[in-house]
């Protein structure tokens, strides 16, 4: 598989022409994602402006329909001796629960661990931080081979309160560590 495509999905950076489709996907999925993450249907232009060395966003696109499966932010990218980033993601209806988000996240992890010379980010370690009640997201992290590293109380301010998170991590040496 190439770094940008899978069997059912492909990944790419967001573009201005994605704004309407993105807004529709977020609105359609508001109940699905709203318990865990902010629902910002008009947030894509700001997100695109913030792209740079510390943040990369990838959209997961369904190959058959062209529909927006999900969004993955590779955030808090720190290079040097750390070479670490944090993955945050939202799956959009009607694709949530179809395995396409897992396939897309595998492509993103491939891209994160690939060297710069191969079009990757050249990272060594990735984290996923998940609220303890978000069983589907925890299952996703485990399915991708991320190991549980610990509990972080009051980590992120979401939905009007400081939320606890479980921390999962994966290093380049452990990839591919995914369970099929």
C-alpha positions in Angstrom: 0.0 0.0 0.0 1.2 3.5 -0.7 1.4 6.2 1.9 -1.7 8.0 0.6 -4.0 5.2 -0.2 -5.6 2.0 1.2 -8.0 -0.5 -0.1 -11.2 1.4 0.7 -9.9 4.9 1.7 -7.2 7.4 1.0 -5.7 10.2 3.0 -4.9 13.8 2.0 -4.5 17.3 3.4 -7.7 19.3 3.6 -8.3 21.8 0.8 -10.6 24.9 0.5 -13.0 23.0 -1.6 -13.6 20.6 1.3 -15.3 23.2 3.4 -18.9 22.4 2.5 -18.5 18.6 2.6 -16.6 18.9 5.9 -19.3 21.2 7.5 -22.0 18.7 6.3 -20.1 15.7 7.7 -19.5 17.4 11.1 -23.2 18.5 11.4 -24.5 15.1 10.4 -22.2 13.5 13.0 -22.7 16.1 15.8 -24.3 13.6 18.2 -21.7 10.9 17.4 -18.6 13.1 18.1 -20.1 15.8 20.4 -19.7 13.8 23.6 -15.9 13.6 23.1 -14.8 16.5 20.9 -15.9 20.0 20.0 -18.4 20.1 17.1 -17.1 22.8 14.8 -18.7 22.4 11.4 -17.2 25.8 10.2 -13.8 25.2 11.7 -12.0 23.9 8.6 -10.7 27.3 7.3 -9.1 28.0 10.7 -7.6 24.5 10.9 -6.1 24.9 7.5 -4.5 28.2 8.5 -2.9 26.5 11.5 -1.1 23.8 9.4 2.6 23.8 9.8 5.5 22.1 11.6 3.5 21.5 14.8 0.2 20.4 13.2 -0.8 18.3 10.2 -4.4 17.4 9.4 -5.4 14.5 7.1 -8.9 13.8 5.8 -9.9 10.2 5.2 -11.8 9.9 2.0 -13.9 6.9 0.9 -12.6 5.7 -2.5 -16.0 4.5 -3.8 -18.2 7.5 -2.9 -15.7 10.3 -2.3 -17.4 10.8 1.1 -15.6 12.1 4.1 -14.9 9.2 6.5 -13.1 11.2 9.1 -10.4 13.7 10.1 -7.1 13.1 11.9 -5.0 15.8 13.5 -1.3 15.0 14.0 -0.8 17.7 16.7 1.9 18.8 19.1 4.6 17.6 16.7 7.9 18.0 18.4 11.1 17.0 16.6 14.7 17.0 17.8 15.4 14.2 20.3 11.7 13.7 21.0 10.2 13.1 17.4 6.7 12.7 19.0 3.2 13.8 18.1 -0.4 13.3 19.4 -3.2 11.9 17.2 -6.7 13.2 17.5 -9.5 12.0 15.3 -13.2 12.1 14.5 -15.1 9.5 12.5 -18.1 10.8 10.5 -21.5 9.2 9.8 -22.4 7.1 7.8 -18.8 5.6 7.8 -18.3 5.3 11.6 -18.2 1.6 12.5 -17.4 0.3 9.0 -13.6 -0.1 9.6 -12.7 2.7 7.2 -11.5 4.9 10.0 -9.2 2.2 11.2 -7.9 1.8 7.7 -7.4 5.6 7.3 -5.6 5.8 10.7 -3.2 3.1 9.6 -2.3 5.2 6.6 -1.8 8.3 8.8 0.4 6.3 11.2 2.4 5.0 8.1 2.8 8.7 7.1 3.9 9.8 10.6 6.6 7.1 10.9 7.9 7.3 7.3 11.1 9.4 6.8 11.0 12.9 5.4 12.7 11.5 2.3 9.7 9.3 1.6 7.1 12.1 2.2 6.5 11.2 5.8 6.8 13.2 9.0 9.8 11.3 10.4 8.3 10.7 13.8 9.5 8.1 16.3 6.5 8.0 18.8 2.8 8.7 18.6 0.3 9.2 21.4 -3.5 8.9 21.5 -5.2 10.4 24.5 -8.8 9.2 25.1 -11.4 9.9 27.7 -11.9 6.7 29.7 -15.6 6.4 28.8 -14.9 6.5 25.0 -14.8 2.8 24.5 -14.8 2.9 20.7 -11.8 5.2 20.6 -9.9 3.1 23.1 -10.7 0.0 21.0 -9.4 1.9 17.9 -6.1 2.7 19.7 -5.7 -0.9 20.7 -6.6 -2.2 17.3 -3.8 -0.1 15.8 -1.3 -1.6 18.3 -1.0 1.3 20.7 -0.2 0.3 24.3 -1.7 1.8 27.4 0.8 4.0 29.1 -1.2 5.7 31.8 -3.9 8.0 33.1 -3.8 11.8 33.0 -6.3 13.6 35.2 -7.9 16.8 34.0 -5.8 16.8 30.8 -8.0 18.7 28.3 -10.7 21.4 28.6 -13.6 19.9 26.6 -17.3 20.5 26.7 -17.0 23.1 29.6 -14.9 20.9 31.9 -11.4 19.5 32.4 -11.5 15.9 31.2 -9.4 12.9 32.3 -7.7 10.9 29.6 -6.1 7.5 29.2 -2.8 7.7 27.3 -1.8 5.2 24.6 1.4 5.2 22.7 3.3 3.5 19.8 6.9 3.8 18.6 8.2 3.3 15.1 9.8 0.0 16.1 6.5 -1.3 17.2 4.8 -0.5 13.8 3.3 -2.4 12.1 1.9 -3.6 15.4 -1.7 -3.6 14.4 -4.2 -6.4 14.8 -6.0 -7.2 11.6 
